[in-house]
Amino acid sequence: MSFGRRVGLPGVEARTSIVLVVTGRVTRAAVPGLCAEMESLLYDPGGAGRAPDAGVDCDVGGVVQADLALVEAIARLGLVVRRAGSGRLRLRNASPELLALLDLVGLADGVDIGCGTGAEAEAGGSGA
């Protein structure tokens, strides 16, 4: 009898994260488009969920200015993710300014922060 070699850690299943990368300046007019893009990542053309158990990440490291339009986008993207049954939105590479804004408006508890390679991860930040 022969056994195939297992790939990865024993007892741990690989999960693929869904990642939306946001770059440039986010305006209020761009928010519906970002939500539509997130929905296209979460659902197939027939409307079925692609991977309900996959994590959903939003990489905001390429955003040039943290402002209330970006906060609105994050809040609405979080709603899209929750409505799809995919859990909570995780932010990657969030700037200290964005983290302060999220805390100021009371949304810091609505998303998981500290995922990725940004300054908050290097400082030992943990998920919310």
C-alpha positions in Angstrom: 0.0 0.0 0.0 1.3 3.5 -0.7 0.3 6.8 0.6 0.5 10.1 -1.4 2.4 12.9 0.2 0.2 15.6 1.7 0.8 19.2 0.8 0.5 21.8 3.6 0.0 21.4 7.3 -1.8 18.3 8.5 -5.3 18.9 9.6 -5.5 22.4 8.1 -7.5 23.0 5.0 -6.3 25.7 2.5 -8.7 28.6 2.1 -8.5 31.0 -0.7 -9.2 34.6 0.2 -11.2 36.9 -2.0 -9.2 40.1 -2.4 -10.4 43.5 -3.6 -7.5 46.0 -4.2 -8.4 49.6 -3.9 -5.9 52.2 -5.2 -5.8 55.9 -6.0 -8.3 58.4 -4.5 -11.7 57.0 -3.6 -14.6 59.4 -4.2 -18.2 59.1 -3.2 -19.0 58.5 -6.9 -16.7 55.5 -7.0 -18.3 53.7 -4.1 -21.2 52.0 -6.0 -18.6 50.7 -8.5 -16.5 49.3 -5.8 -19.5 47.6 -4.3 -20.4 46.1 -7.7 -16.8 44.9 -8.1 -17.0 43.2 -4.7 -20.3 41.6 -5.6 -18.8 40.2 -8.8 -16.0 38.7 -6.7 -18.5 37.1 -4.3 -21.1 35.8 -6.7 -20.9 33.9 -10.0 -23.0 35.2 -13.0 -25.9 33.0 -11.9 -26.1 34.7 -8.5 -24.7 31.8 -6.5 -22.0 32.5 -3.9 -18.5 31.6 -5.2 -16.9 30.6 -1.9 -19.0 31.4 1.1 -16.3 30.1 3.5 -13.4 32.1 1.9 -12.1 35.1 3.7 -12.8 38.5 2.1 -9.9 41.0 2.2 -9.8 44.6 1.0 -6.2 45.9 0.4 -6.3 49.7 0.9 -2.5 50.2 0.8 -2.6 51.9 -2.5 -5.1 54.6 -1.5 -3.6 58.0 -1.6 -5.9 59.8 0.9 -7.8 58.5 3.9 -11.0 60.5 4.1 -14.7 60.0 4.7 -15.3 58.8 1.2 -13.0 55.9 1.8 -14.6 55.2 5.2 -18.0 55.1 3.4 -16.6 52.7 0.8 -15.3 50.4 3.6 -18.6 50.5 5.4 -20.6 49.7 2.3 -18.1 47.0 1.2 -18.5 45.4 4.7 -22.3 45.3 4.2 -21.9 43.6 0.8 -19.6 41.0 2.4 -22.0 40.3 5.3 -25.0 40.1 3.0 -23.2 37.5 1.0 -22.7 35.4 4.1 -18.9 35.7 3.9 -18.3 37.0 7.4 -16.5 40.2 8.0 -14.4 42.4 5.8 -10.7 42.3 6.6 -8.5 45.3 5.8 -5.0 45.0 4.6 -2.3 47.7 4.7 -4.5 50.3 6.3 -2.7 53.6 7.1 -2.7 55.0 10.6 -4.9 57.9 9.4 -7.5 55.4 8.1 -7.5 53.5 11.3 -8.0 56.7 13.2 -10.9 57.7 11.0 -12.6 54.3 11.3 -12.2 54.6 15.1 -13.6 58.1 15.1 -16.8 57.2 13.3 -17.3 53.9 15.2 -16.5 51.5 12.4 -13.3 50.1 13.8 -15.3 47.2 15.3 -17.1 46.6 12.0 -14.1 45.4 10.1 -11.1 43.2 11.0 -8.0 45.3 11.0 -4.4 44.2 11.1 -4.4 41.8 8.2 -1.6 42.2 5.7 1.8 43.8 5.6 1.0 47.3 6.6 2.3 49.3 9.5 -0.4 48.0 11.8 0.7 44.4 11.2 4.4 45.3 11.8 3.5 47.1 15.0 2.0 43.9 16.4 -1.7 44.8 15.7 -4.1 42.0 15.9 -7.5 41.4 14.2 -10.5 43.0 15.9 
